[in-house]
Amino acid sequence: MGAARQTARVDRTGDIPAGALVRLSPAGLPRPLPRYLRDLILLGLPAILLCADRTTPQSPRLPSGKTPVVLVTIDTLRADRLSCYGYTKSKTANIDSLAQDGVLFENAFVQTPITLPSHASILTGTYPMYHKVQDVVGRLREGVPTLAEAFKQNGYATGAFVGSTVLSSRWGLNRGFDVYDDRFDVREGLRQADFDRLERRADDVLTPALAWLEANAKSSLFMWLHLFDPHDPYTPPPPFADEYKDRPYDGEIAYVDVTLGKFFARLKSLGLYDRSLIVFLSDHGESLGEHREMHHGYFIYDATIRVPLILKFPAARLRGTRLRNRVRSVDIAPTILQQVNIPVPVSMQGESLLAMTTGKRASLDLPVYSETYYPKVHFNWSPLFGFQPSQFKYIDAPENELYDTQNDAGELNNIVESNRALAARLKSDLLAFRGRYTAAGASSDAARQLDPETVSRLKSLGYVAFTTSSAKSEADASLPDPKQKVRVYNLLNRGISLSRRGFPERAIEVFTQVAKTEPSMPIVHFLLGTEYFERRWFLKAMEEFKETLKYNPDSNVAMFNLARSYLESGQTENAESGFRHLIEREPGHFGAHHHLALVHARRSRYREAVEEELKAIRIRPDYLEAHNNLGSYYLHLEQPAEAIEAYERAIALNADFHTARINLALANIRRGSYDEAIRQAREVIQRDPRRSMAHFYLGQALLAKGSRQEAREAFQKARELDPRLDVPAIP
């Protein structure tokens, strides 16, 4: 059969030259009743006692039957970019129409300006310090009830359709959903993924959402639709790209508005729109250069925490209502549940807004808490915490801030120096508020277990993928104030942007510039190490990951990447030591087990590789490459039946995973099942005719069956696609 090696393809996380033969390589806290809020004490007025409202007010509720509920969240949407909120440069007709049919809140605020933790608060009605998701990655704490779980327990069909991998089901927001559609075009694992497409266009999210909606239109349903488009980078599709050439952020919003028009039209055609409670809001805003922040997550000014909020009640009751009351995203879940007569879990920390909408609590403004750990977790600078029980907003930072938002909407005039007593009182109230709503126990450890897939995805969306030691629950005066480091932050973001746009050399220049001025900053060394690793400059990558660990020895992601660098550079002993050390610290670290299996394979210890890969699969049973690699290890152990089973599991997860299907053809050749090998090889060729190894294995199976002419043609095609293949000469 010629000299070509019959080696199963094993996934690698680096690039493979086109046509090369593949080698082994890596790839509930009780709700306090009553609640005392001192939101007017700052004005010298008596404190108001506000008991938690769990009674049923005269709310706009259907007389009988289960109300359909639709939750729509638009990522990164500023309220002041919608025409119903006064924006004059463009029109958002469909969102405006929803507002006309419902209640529009002019002053709604989220609890954190980061997508994942903000959605966790929306879906649980709890603060980040309770549900424990406080960064761009993190797992929802076990035991925290979700909206979907409440609906599911009450006989509703539940479906979620999200527009970005930052809301992946792996973080736990899928709890209670029958369907959680977070599928993205990631075709063959880390190597083949188009990491700049780790969001889905609004239309791509809408297609499966409408299919589910139609299938469940006659059922009681709870549906969550999340559209990610206004998030950076701003790349609206035609014709919005041309129409909004100078305002691409507005173009993304205009595109989302048109998509929502299609969604609302389908709700109406199915007879659902008029019957439904529709809740529309954003998870956070966008700074767009205010306070020198270009995007979101770094600061907690109103540019990123004030969001649109619209409640469209059944039969359009209370239509055309506008309320100036200050409300929060934690209020969404209890409001929805009270509206549909489902008991509100005692863990929910927000207030139902139904009494407010009907005028029973017309003068009520709720205290707004906000936080961001982003500066701490990613740069080791101080976290920020905000508290606004009245017109005065306090930000707890190494250099404290106080703003009169009634007279200074842009938060440009820090009046803390002339109002020290007020600031001190607000800080005391902030700390008491945090203490009241914080759950005991450790924070989510997900950020410590970042794998190459997550790192690349976050980078593609402009996030830093890194973690430091745990942050304090108040501003840390021993750490730099984020305000003083915003220039460095913007430089780092510029480097990330250059990298994700395909300019690694320029990105390295920017990161090197930062490293010279901030030599003890672990994140800049991590970013440099990542760039060097992706360019396969493994020795340089090792140096930078070692520098990262020098200044942040608790960073498991840096340790993981150092071990990967050892593996890729052939230092398998050091790699094995690194992965084993990481597993000692984090026994459930999927990436460490997966790559330790690769270390064993490099040393031809395939039995140990199988054992380690099985551990990885128990942690991440949906990881394609792990099943593919497991099959390849079984082939090396001359166990084709087990190999076939592993490859088939990979294909069951993704029918377009051609590498596993090619390997499945080889495994069937090894077992003597030539007809099945021919079928699998031809399936790959039909889907992707440029796969040289599919033609090669097709030739082998045909030759084994005596079909010499067809085998000759298959080998010839394989050789055309990859001249390096040594195909057999068939007379």
Secondary structure, DSSP 8 states (H G I E B T S, - for coil): --S---------SS---TT-------------SSEEE-TTGGGT---EEE----S--S----SSS---EEEEEETT--GGGSGGGT--SS--HHHHHHHHTSEEEEEEE-S-SSHHHHHHHHHHS--HHHH---SSS----TT---HHHHHHHTT-EEEEE-SBGGG-GGGSTTTT-SEEE------SHHHH--GGG-B--HHHHHHHHHHHHHHTTTS-EEEEEEE-TTSSS----TTHHHHTTT-HHHHHHHHHHHHHHHHHHHHHHTT-TTT-EEEEEES----TTGGG-SSSSS--SHHHHEEEEEEE-GGGTTTTEEEEEEEEGGGHHHHHHHHTT----TT--S---HHHHTTTTTT----EEEEE-HHHHHHS---EEEEESSSEEEEESSS-EEEETTT-TT-----STT-HHHHHHHHHHHHHHHHHH--SS----GGGG--HHHHHHHHHTT------S---SS--TTS--GGGGHHHHHHHHHHHHHHHTT-HHHHHHHHHHHHHH-TT-HHHHHHHHHHHHHTT-HHHHHHHHHHHHHH-TT-HHHHHHHHHHHHHTT-HHHHHHHHHHHHHH-TT-HHHHHHHHHHHHHTT-HHHHHHHHHHHHHH-TT-HHHHHHHHHHHHHTT-HHHHHHHHHHHHHH-TT-HHHHHHHHHHHHHHT-HHHHHHHHHHHHHH-TT-HHHHHHHHHHHHHTT-HHHHHHHHHHHHHH-TT-------
